[in-house]
Amino acid sequence: MLVSQQPVAATRRSATGLWSLVLAGVLWGTGGPTGSLLAHETGLSPLAVAAYRLTAGGTLVIGWLCLTRKPLPRRREALARMAGNGLLAALFQACFFAAVSRTNVSLATLLTIGAAPALVLFAERVAGRRRVSASMLAPVALAVGGLALLVGTPAGGITTAAALTGAGLALLSAAGFAAMTLIGTRPVAGLDDFTATGVSFAFGGAVLAAASTVTSGMGFVPTPRAVGLLLLLGAVPTAIAYALYFRGLRTNPAGTAALIALLEPLVATFLATLFLGDRLSPTGLVGAGLITTAIVLNSRGTHR
């Protein structure tokens, strides 16, 4: 009886992990609008917003761990994992916003979020961790095409040098996210996802804060609205979303997780349309449908 129950339990864990990834992607989508509102309210630079995002998320988690008197892991392997994730998160955020400053949001988003699933599948194939078939590549191609339609055609005025530099930075950002995804599929004994997220992001936020202090500054007037937006940004699309993402990586392939991450621009566009006055074009609607279709197809294949 116990033997027959093992596949059922494994299937349930995989399904739970898949829904954790989906929820993480949805919650990530709230980060863009919330970060935009925070930048508008405070005048902070994009790099400073990213630094505050990671720092606030990490601090909230560590504060909760202290209140619940949960000891922080001290094993060398756990500390190395948290430091590595923190540096990768800082790299991902810093390179993305640097790419935005040299090109624009749409092009940087297309290259960063679109390249991540392909980089993950390529790395899995090279490492022999997963055999990449046409049925796996099709949803990735469908999703990237949908993302291109969703973000639209980049505005003109970008020089060739700026476009090449921005593209390189965006691909480096995608590599950072892909590396964090691949590493997250290998759990560390004694290190839970919530703790790993908090300590990693507190460390990554400190790295970004140092960079932002040198380049653009970190100061702002802490009005109730600004503090509320900062807490929301640190809690929902950062601490909770990434903890769910790392949890989902325990039972699902990294390529699947990276593809589901495309829910982020989809949800962000939907929220911007509802609350920030943006308008989604007909091609954008087609792109949103393609991304949704690709995620559903990939998720069904993974669940089977």
Secondary structure, DSSP 8 states (H G I E B T S, - for coil): -HHHHHHHHHHHHHHHHHHHHHHHHHHHTTHHHHHHHHHHHH---HHHHHHHHHHHHHHHHHHHHHHTT------HHHHHHHHHHHHHHHHHHHHHHHHHHHS-HHHHHHHHHHHHHHHHHHHHHHHTSS---HHHHHHHHHHHHHHHHHH----S---HHHHHHHHHHHHHHHHHHHHHHHHHTS--TT--HHHHHHHHHHHHHHHHHHHHHHHT-------HHHHHHHHHHHIIIIIIHHHHHHHHHTTS-HHHHHHHTTHHHHHHHHHHHHHS-----HHHHHHHHHHHHHHHHHHHHHH-
